[in-house]
Amino acid sequence: MEGESKWKEIDRLNEAFETALARDGFHGEETQIIHRILVGLDQVRRLKGGIRSVIYKSLAERTKYPKLYGGLYWDISHLIEESDLEIIKNRNRFALMASGLKRWKPTITIQKQMDELERRLGSVIDHQEFYQMSTTRMIVISPYKGHIDDTMEKILASHGFEKIDPLYSSSCHTFCRYIKR
């Protein structure tokens, strides 16, 4: 329960941060750049003995597959915390399990299916990621735990999604749908 309230507080602060930036005319990629600068400054502040040298690594750069995961929302939207280490391990296992894994851009048909599924669930399907191997494509979604109940899990299962180890955050469920090519 304590961990859940911590994530709610982080979500609240992130939302307030993005609202304040939007009010000042910053949007999208600009807010992500500002966030990354603030993370770097916080890391400098935490160094004991003053500023020596700080090498900022994104979350993707901390995995064994930075090209695969670089530029995803996951890569640039989090402060680096202890819980991220488990997610990094999960992402390394996910990429290792699916040899030759690459990202792909969803077709209009797939995007329409995802929009329809979102309407059926009555909830946002957060953090969509699309991957492919030689014979299979994968759709990965990681909605926040508070947004998914048993009924929603059954709806996701009826659309071919199965629960896998978390790939976005410890406060999210992660589901994967495998599509034969």
MODELLER restraints for C-alpha pairs under 7 A, 6 or more apart:
rsr = mdl.restraints
at = mdl.atoms
rsr.add(forms.Gaussian(group=physical.xy_distance, feature=features.Distance(at['CA:4:A'], at['CA:171:A']), mean=6.95, stdev=0.5))
rsr.add(forms.Gaussian(group=physical.xy_distance, feature=features.Distance(at['CA:7:A'], at['CA:171:A']), mean=6.83, stdev=0.5))
rsr.add(forms.Gaussian(group=physical.xy_distance, feature=features.Distance(at['CA:18:A'], at['CA:31:A']), mean=6.87, stdev=0.5))
rsr.add(forms.Gaussian(group=physical.xy_distance, feature=features.Distance(at['CA:21:A'], at['CA:31:A']), mean=6.73, stdev=0.5))
rsr.add(forms.Gaussian(group=physical.xy_distance, feature=features.Distance(at['CA:32:A'], at['CA:76:A']), mean=6.49, stdev=0.5))
rsr.add(forms.Gaussian(group=physical.xy_distance, feature=features.Distance(at['CA:32:A'], at['CA:77:A']), mean=6.76, stdev=0.5))
rsr.add(forms.Gaussian(group=physical.xy_distance, feature=features.Distance(at['CA:36:A'], at['CA:76:A']), mean=6.95, stdev=0.5))
rsr.add(forms.Gaussian(group=physical.xy_distance, feature=features.Distance(at['CA:39:A'], at['CA:79:A']), mean=6.35, stdev=0.5))
rsr.add(forms.Gaussian(group=physical.xy_distance, feature=features.Distance(at['CA:40:A'], at['CA:56:A']), mean=6.45, stdev=0.5))
rsr.add(forms.Gaussian(group=physical.xy_distance, feature=features.Distance(at['CA:44:A'], at['CA:51:A']), mean=6.32, stdev=0.5))
rsr.add(forms.Gaussian(group=physical.xy_distance, feature=features.Distance(at['CA:44:A'], at['CA:54:A']), mean=6.64, stdev=0.5))
rsr.add(forms.Gaussian(group=physical.xy_distance, feature=features.Distance(at['CA:58:A'], at['CA:75:A']), mean=6.18, stdev=0.5))
rsr.add(forms.Gaussian(group=physical.xy_distance, feature=features.Distance(at['CA:58:A'], at['CA:76:A']), mean=6.80, stdev=0.5))
rsr.add(forms.Gaussian(group=physical.xy_distance, feature=features.Distance(at['CA:59:A'], at['CA:75:A']), mean=5.07, stdev=0.5))
rsr.add(forms.Gaussian(group=physical.xy_distance, feature=features.Distance(at['CA:60:A'], at['CA:66:A']), mean=4.62, stdev=0.5))
rsr.add(forms.Gaussian(group=physical.xy_distance, feature=features.Distance(at['CA:60:A'], at['CA:69:A']), mean=5.23, stdev=0.5))
rsr.add(forms.Gaussian(group=physical.xy_distance, feature=features.Distance(at['CA:60:A'], at['CA:70:A']), mean=5.15, stdev=0.5))
rsr.add(forms.Gaussian(group=physical.xy_distance, feature=features.Distance(at['CA:60:A'], at['CA:75:A']), mean=5.46, stdev=0.5))
rsr.add(forms.Gaussian(group=physical.xy_distance, feature=features.Distance(at['CA:63:A'], at['CA:88:A']), mean=5.73, stdev=0.5))
rsr.add(forms.Gaussian(group=physical.xy_distance, feature=features.Distance(at['CA:63:A'], at['CA:92:A']), mean=6.17, stdev=0.5))
rsr.add(forms.Gaussian(group=physical.xy_distance, feature=features.Distance(at['CA:64:A'], at['CA:92:A']), mean=6.14, stdev=0.5))
rsr.add(forms.Gaussian(group=physical.xy_distance, feature=features.Distance(at['CA:68:A'], at['CA:102:A']), mean=6.42, stdev=0.5))
rsr.add(forms.Gaussian(group=physical.xy_distance, feature=features.Distance(at['CA:68:A'], at['CA:103:A']), mean=6.84, stdev=0.5))
rsr.add(forms.Gaussian(group=physical.xy_distance, feature=features.Distance(at['CA:69:A'], at['CA:75:A']), mean=6.93, stdev=0.5))
rsr.add(forms.Gaussian(group=physical.xy_distance, feature=features.Distance(at['CA:74:A'], at['CA:168:A']), mean=6.14, stdev=0.5))
rsr.add(forms.Gaussian(group=physical.xy_distance, feature=features.Distance(at['CA:83:A'], at['CA:170:A']), mean=6.67, stdev=0.5))
rsr.add(forms.Gaussian(group=physical.xy_distance, feature=features.Distance(at['CA:84:A'], at['CA:169:A']), mean=6.96, stdev=0.5))
rsr.add(forms.Gaussian(group=physical.xy_distance, feature=features.Distance(at['CA:87:A'], at['CA:166:A']), mean=6.41, stdev=0.5))
rsr.add(forms.Gaussian(group=physical.xy_distance, feature=features.Distance(at['CA:87:A'], at['CA:167:A']), mean=5.43, stdev=0.5))
rsr.add(forms.Gaussian(group=physical.xy_distance, feature=features.Distance(at['CA:87:A'], at['CA:168:A']), mean=6.56, stdev=0.5))
rsr.add(forms.Gaussian(group=physical.xy_distance, feature=features.Distance(at['CA:87:A'], at['CA:169:A']), mean=6.46, stdev=0.5))
rsr.add(forms.Gaussian(group=physical.xy_distance, feature=features.Distance(at['CA:90:A'], at['CA:165:A']), mean=6.46, stdev=0.5))
rsr.add(forms.Gaussian(group=physical.xy_distance, feature=features.Distance(at['CA:90:A'], at['CA:166:A']), mean=6.84, stdev=0.5))
rsr.add(forms.Gaussian(group=physical.xy_distance, feature=features.Distance(at['CA:90:A'], at['CA:167:A']), mean=6.15, stdev=0.5))
rsr.add(forms.Gaussian(group=physical.xy_distance, feature=features.Distance(at['CA:91:A'], at['CA:167:A']), mean=5.88, stdev=0.5))
rsr.add(forms.Gaussian(group=physical.xy_distance, feature=features.Distance(at['CA:95:A'], at['CA:101:A']), mean=6.28, stdev=0.5))
rsr.add(forms.Gaussian(group=physical.xy_distance, feature=features.Distance(at['CA:100:A'], at['CA:133:A']), mean=5.69, stdev=0.5))
rsr.add(forms.Gaussian(group=physical.xy_distance, feature=features.Distance(at['CA:101:A'], at['CA:131:A']), mean=6.44, stdev=0.5))
rsr.add(forms.Gaussian(group=physical.xy_distance, feature=features.Distance(at['CA:101:A'], at['CA:132:A']), mean=5.63, stdev=0.5))
rsr.add(forms.Gaussian(group=physical.xy_distance, feature=features.Distance(at['CA:101:A'], at['CA:133:A']), mean=5.04, stdev=0.5))
rsr.add(forms.Gaussian(group=physical.xy_distance, feature=features.Distance(at['CA:102:A'], at['CA:131:A']), mean=5.41, stdev=0.5))
rsr.add(forms.Gaussian(group=physical.xy_distance, feature=features.Distance(at['CA:102:A'], at['CA:132:A']), mean=5.32, stdev=0.5))
rsr.add(forms.Gaussian(group=physical.xy_distance, feature=features.Distance(at['CA:102:A'], at['CA:133:A']), mean=6.53, stdev=0.5))
rsr.add(forms.Gaussian(group=physical.xy_distance, feature=features.Distance(at['CA:103:A'], at['CA:130:A']), mean=5.64, stdev=0.5))
rsr.add(forms.Gaussian(group=physical.xy_distance, feature=features.Distance(at['CA:103:A'], at['CA:131:A']), mean=4.23, stdev=0.5))
rsr.add(forms.Gaussian(group=physical.xy_distance, feature=features.Distance(at['CA:103:A'], at['CA:132:A']), mean=6.04, stdev=0.5))
rsr.add(forms.Gaussian(group=physical.xy_distance, feature=features.Distance(at['CA:104:A'], at['CA:130:A']), mean=5.54, stdev=0.5))
rsr.add(forms.Gaussian(group=physical.xy_distance, feature=features.Distance(at['CA:104:A'], at['CA:131:A']), mean=5.54, stdev=0.5))
rsr.add(forms.Gaussian(group=physical.xy_distance, feature=features.Distance(at['CA:104:A'], at['CA:132:A']), mean=6.46, stdev=0.5))
rsr.add(forms.Gaussian(group=physical.xy_distance, feature=features.Distance(at['CA:105:A'], at['CA:130:A']), mean=6.66, stdev=0.5))
rsr.add(forms.Gaussian(group=physical.xy_distance, feature=features.Distance(at['CA:106:A'], at['CA:130:A']), mean=6.84, stdev=0.5))
rsr.add(forms.Gaussian(group=physical.xy_distance, feature=features.Distance(at['CA:118:A'], at['CA:124:A']), mean=5.82, stdev=0.5))
rsr.add(forms.Gaussian(group=physical.xy_distance, feature=features.Distance(at['CA:118:A'], at['CA:125:A']), mean=5.94, stdev=0.5))
rsr.add(forms.Gaussian(group=physical.xy_distance, feature=features.Distance(at['CA:121:A'], at['CA:152:A']), mean=6.04, stdev=0.5))
rsr.add(forms.Gaussian(group=physical.xy_distance, feature=features.Distance(at['CA:123:A'], at['CA:147:A']), mean=6.66, stdev=0.5))
rsr.add(forms.Gaussian(group=physical.xy_distance, feature=features.Distance(at['CA:125:A'], at['CA:141:A']), mean=6.53, stdev=0.5))
rsr.add(forms.Gaussian(group=physical.xy_distance, feature=features.Distance(at['CA:125:A'], at['CA:143:A']), mean=5.60, stdev=0.5))
rsr.add(forms.Gaussian(group=physical.xy_distance, feature=features.Distance(at['CA:126:A'], at['CA:141:A']), mean=6.17, stdev=0.5))
rsr.add(forms.Gaussian(group=physical.xy_distance, feature=features.Distance(at['CA:126:A'], at['CA:142:A']), mean=5.64, stdev=0.5))
rsr.add(forms.Gaussian(group=physical.xy_distance, feature=features.Distance(at['CA:126:A'], at['CA:143:A']), mean=4.75, stdev=0.5))
rsr.add(forms.Gaussian(group=physical.xy_distance, feature=features.Distance(at['CA:127:A'], at['CA:141:A']), mean=5.50, stdev=0.5))
rsr.add(forms.Gaussian(group=physical.xy_distance, feature=features.Distance(at['CA:127:A'], at['CA:142:A']), mean=5.39, stdev=0.5))
rsr.add(forms.Gaussian(group=physical.xy_distance, feature=features.Distance(at['CA:127:A'], at['CA:143:A']), mean=6.83, stdev=0.5))
rsr.add(forms.Gaussian(group=physical.xy_distance, feature=features.Distance(at['CA:128:A'], at['CA:140:A']), mean=5.67, stdev=0.5))
rsr.add(forms.Gaussian(group=physical.xy_distance, feature=features.Distance(at['CA:128:A'], at['CA:141:A']), mean=4.58, stdev=0.5))
rsr.add(forms.Gaussian(group=physical.xy_distance, feature=features.Distance(at['CA:128:A'], at['CA:142:A']), mean=6.92, stdev=0.5))
rsr.add(forms.Gaussian(group=physical.xy_distance, feature=features.Distance(at['CA:129:A'], at['CA:139:A']), mean=5.96, stdev=0.5))
rsr.add(forms.Gaussian(group=physical.xy_distance, feature=features.Distance(at['CA:129:A'], at['CA:140:A']), mean=5.03, stdev=0.5))
rsr.add(forms.Gaussian(group=physical.xy_distance, feature=features.Distance(at['CA:129:A'], at['CA:141:A']), mean=6.40, stdev=0.5))
rsr.add(forms.Gaussian(group=physical.xy_distance, feature=features.Distance(at['CA:130:A'], at['CA:138:A']), mean=5.78, stdev=0.5))
rsr.add(forms.Gaussian(group=physical.xy_distance, feature=features.Distance(at['CA:130:A'], at['CA:139:A']), mean=4.79, stdev=0.5))
rsr.add(forms.Gaussian(group=physical.xy_distance, feature=features.Distance(at['CA:130:A'], at['CA:140:A']), mean=6.21, stdev=0.5))
rsr.add(forms.Gaussian(group=physical.xy_distance, feature=features.Distance(at['CA:131:A'], at['CA:137:A']), mean=5.72, stdev=0.5))
rsr.add(forms.Gaussian(group=physical.xy_distance, feature=features.Distance(at['CA:131:A'], at['CA:138:A']), mean=5.01, stdev=0.5))
rsr.add(forms.Gaussian(group=physical.xy_distance, feature=features.Distance(at['CA:131:A'], at['CA:139:A']), mean=6.52, stdev=0.5))
rsr.add(forms.Gaussian(group=physical.xy_distance, feature=features.Distance(at['CA:132:A'], at['CA:138:A']), mean=5.85, stdev=0.5))
rsr.add(forms.Gaussian(group=physical.xy_distance, feature=features.Distance(at['CA:135:A'], at['CA:180:A']), mean=6.01, stdev=0.5))
rsr.add(forms.Gaussian(group=physical.xy_distance, feature=features.Distance(at['CA:135:A'], at['CA:181:A']), mean=5.28, stdev=0.5))
rsr.add(forms.Gaussian(group=physical.xy_distance, feature=features.Distance(at['CA:136:A'], at['CA:178:A']), mean=6.46, stdev=0.5))
rsr.add(forms.Gaussian(group=physical.xy_distance, feature=features.Distance(at['CA:136:A'], at['CA:179:A']), mean=5.51, stdev=0.5))
rsr.add(forms.Gaussian(group=physical.xy_distance, feature=features.Distance(at['CA:136:A'], at['CA:180:A']), mean=4.58, stdev=0.5))
rsr.add(forms.Gaussian(group=physical.xy_distance, feature=features.Distance(at['CA:136:A'], at['CA:181:A']), mean=5.33, stdev=0.5))
rsr.add(forms.Gaussian(group=physical.xy_distance, feature=features.Distance(at['CA:137:A'], at['CA:178:A']), mean=5.81, stdev=0.5))
rsr.add(forms.Gaussian(group=physical.xy_distance, feature=features.Distance(at['CA:137:A'], at['CA:179:A']), mean=4.99, stdev=0.5))
rsr.add(forms.Gaussian(group=physical.xy_distance, feature=features.Distance(at['CA:137:A'], at['CA:180:A']), mean=6.33, stdev=0.5))
rsr.add(forms.Gaussian(group=physical.xy_distance, feature=features.Distance(at['CA:137:A'], at['CA:181:A']), mean=6.60, stdev=0.5))
rsr.add(forms.Gaussian(group=physical.xy_distance, feature=features.Distance(at['CA:138:A'], at['CA:176:A']), mean=6.42, stdev=0.5))
rsr.add(forms.Gaussian(group=physical.xy_distance, feature=features.Distance(at['CA:138:A'], at['CA:177:A']), mean=5.46, stdev=0.5))
rsr.add(forms.Gaussian(group=physical.xy_distance, feature=features.Distance(at['CA:138:A'], at['CA:178:A']), mean=4.66, stdev=0.5))
rsr.add(forms.Gaussian(group=physical.xy_distance, feature=features.Distance(at['CA:138:A'], at['CA:179:A']), mean=6.09, stdev=0.5))
rsr.add(forms.Gaussian(group=physical.xy_distance, feature=features.Distance(at['CA:139:A'], at['CA:176:A']), mean=5.54, stdev=0.5))
rsr.add(forms.Gaussian(group=physical.xy_distance, feature=features.Distance(at['CA:139:A'], at['CA:177:A']), mean=5.13, stdev=0.5))
rsr.add(forms.Gaussian(group=physical.xy_distance, feature=features.Distance(at['CA:139:A'], at['CA:178:A']), mean=6.74, stdev=0.5))
rsr.add(forms.Gaussian(group=physical.xy_distance, feature=features.Distance(at['CA:140:A'], at['CA:174:A']), mean=6.89, stdev=0.5))
rsr.add(forms.Gaussian(group=physical.xy_distance, feature=features.Distance(at['CA:140:A'], at['CA:175:A']), mean=5.71, stdev=0.5))
rsr.add(forms.Gaussian(group=physical.xy_distance, feature=features.Distance(at['CA:140:A'], at['CA:176:A']), mean=4.49, stdev=0.5))
rsr.add(forms.Gaussian(group=physical.xy_distance, feature=features.Distance(at['CA:140:A'], at['CA:177:A']), mean=6.60, stdev=0.5))
rsr.add(forms.Gaussian(group=physical.xy_distance, feature=features.Distance(at['CA:141:A'], at['CA:174:A']), mean=5.62, stdev=0.5))
rsr.add(forms.Gaussian(group=physical.xy_distance, feature=features.Distance(at['CA:141:A'], at['CA:175:A']), mean=5.40, stdev=0.5))
rsr.add(forms.Gaussian(group=physical.xy_distance, feature=features.Distance(at['CA:141:A'], at['CA:176:A']), mean=6.55, stdev=0.5))
rsr.add(forms.Gaussian(group=physical.xy_distance, feature=features.Distance(at['CA:142:A'], at['CA:168:A']), mean=6.16, stdev=0.5))
rsr.add(forms.Gaussian(group=physical.xy_distance, feature=features.Distance(at['CA:142:A'], at['CA:172:A']), mean=5.63, stdev=0.5))
rsr.add(forms.Gaussian(group=physical.xy_distance, feature=features.Distance(at['CA:142:A'], at['CA:173:A']), mean=5.32, stdev=0.5))
rsr.add(forms.Gaussian(group=physical.xy_distance, feature=features.Distance(at['CA:142:A'], at['CA:174:A']), mean=4.22, stdev=0.5))
rsr.add(forms.Gaussian(group=physical.xy_distance, feature=features.Distance(at['CA:142:A'], at['CA:175:A']), mean=6.37, stdev=0.5))
rsr.add(forms.Gaussian(group=physical.xy_distance, feature=features.Distance(at['CA:143:A'], at['CA:172:A']), mean=5.45, stdev=0.5))
rsr.add(forms.Gaussian(group=physical.xy_distance, feature=features.Distance(at['CA:143:A'], at['CA:173:A']), mean=5.83, stdev=0.5))
rsr.add(forms.Gaussian(group=physical.xy_distance, feature=features.Distance(at['CA:143:A'], at['CA:174:A']), mean=6.83, stdev=0.5))
rsr.add(forms.Gaussian(group=physical.xy_distance, feature=features.Distance(at['CA:144:A'], at['CA:171:A']), mean=5.93, stdev=0.5))
rsr.add(forms.Gaussian(group=physical.xy_distance, feature=features.Distance(at['CA:144:A'], at['CA:172:A']), mean=4.10, stdev=0.5))
rsr.add(forms.Gaussian(group=physical.xy_distance, feature=features.Distance(at['CA:144:A'], at['CA:173:A']), mean=6.25, stdev=0.5))
rsr.add(forms.Gaussian(group=physical.xy_distance, feature=features.Distance(at['CA:145:A'], at['CA:171:A']), mean=6.02, stdev=0.5))
rsr.add(forms.Gaussian(group=physical.xy_distance, feature=features.Distance(at['CA:145:A'], at['CA:172:A']), mean=4.95, stdev=0.5))
rsr.add(forms.Gaussian(group=physical.xy_distance, feature=features.Distance(at['CA:145:A'], at['CA:173:A']), mean=5.77, stdev=0.5))
rsr.add(forms.Gaussian(group=physical.xy_distance, feature=features.Distance(at['CA:160:A'], at['CA:177:A']), mean=5.40, stdev=0.5))
rsr.add(forms.Gaussian(group=physical.xy_distance, feature=features.Distance(at['CA:161:A'], at['CA:175:A']), mean=5.64, stdev=0.5))
rsr.add(forms.Gaussian(group=physical.xy_distance, feature=features.Distance(at['CA:161:A'], at['CA:176:A']), mean=5.05, stdev=0.5))
rsr.add(forms.Gaussian(group=physical.xy_distance, feature=features.Distance(at['CA:161:A'], at['CA:177:A']), mean=4.30, stdev=0.5))
rsr.add(forms.Gaussian(group=physical.xy_distance, feature=features.Distance(at['CA:162:A'], at['CA:175:A']), mean=5.17, stdev=0.5))
rsr.add(forms.Gaussian(group=physical.xy_distance, feature=features.Distance(at['CA:162:A'], at['CA:176:A']), mean=5.37, stdev=0.5))
rsr.add(forms.Gaussian(group=physical.xy_distance, feature=features.Distance(at['CA:162:A'], at['CA:177:A']), mean=6.42, stdev=0.5))
rsr.add(forms.Gaussian(group=physical.xy_distance, feature=features.Distance(at['CA:163:A'], at['CA:174:A']), mean=5.84, stdev=0.5))
rsr.add(forms.Gaussian(group=physical.xy_distance, feature=features.Distance(at['CA:163:A'], at['CA:175:A']), mean=4.31, stdev=0.5))
rsr.add(forms.Gaussian(group=physical.xy_distance, feature=features.Distance(at['CA:163:A'], at['CA:176:A']), mean=6.42, stdev=0.5))
rsr.add(forms.Gaussian(group=physical.xy_distance, feature=features.Distance(at['CA:164:A'], at['CA:174:A']), mean=5.68, stdev=0.5))
rsr.add(forms.Gaussian(group=physical.xy_distance, feature=features.Distance(at['CA:164:A'], at['CA:175:A']), mean=5.60, stdev=0.5))
rsr.add(forms.Gaussian(group=physical.xy_distance, feature=features.Distance(at['CA:164:A'], at['CA:176:A']), mean=6.69, stdev=0.5))
rsr.add(forms.Gaussian(group=physical.xy_distance, feature=features.Distance(at['CA:165:A'], at['CA:174:A']), mean=6.40, stdev=0.5))
rsr.add(forms.Gaussian(group=physical.xy_distance, feature=features.Distance(at['CA:166:A'], at['CA:172:A']), mean=6.68, stdev=0.5))
rsr.add(forms.Gaussian(group=physical.xy_distance, feature=features.Distance(at['CA:166:A'], at['CA:173:A']), mean=5.83, stdev=0.5))
rsr.add(forms.Gaussian(group=physical.xy_distance, feature=features.Distance(at['CA:166:A'], at['CA:174:A']), mean=4.95, stdev=0.5))
rsr.add(forms.Gaussian(group=physical.xy_distance, feature=features.Distance(at['CA:167:A'], at['CA:174:A']), mean=6.27, stdev=0.5))
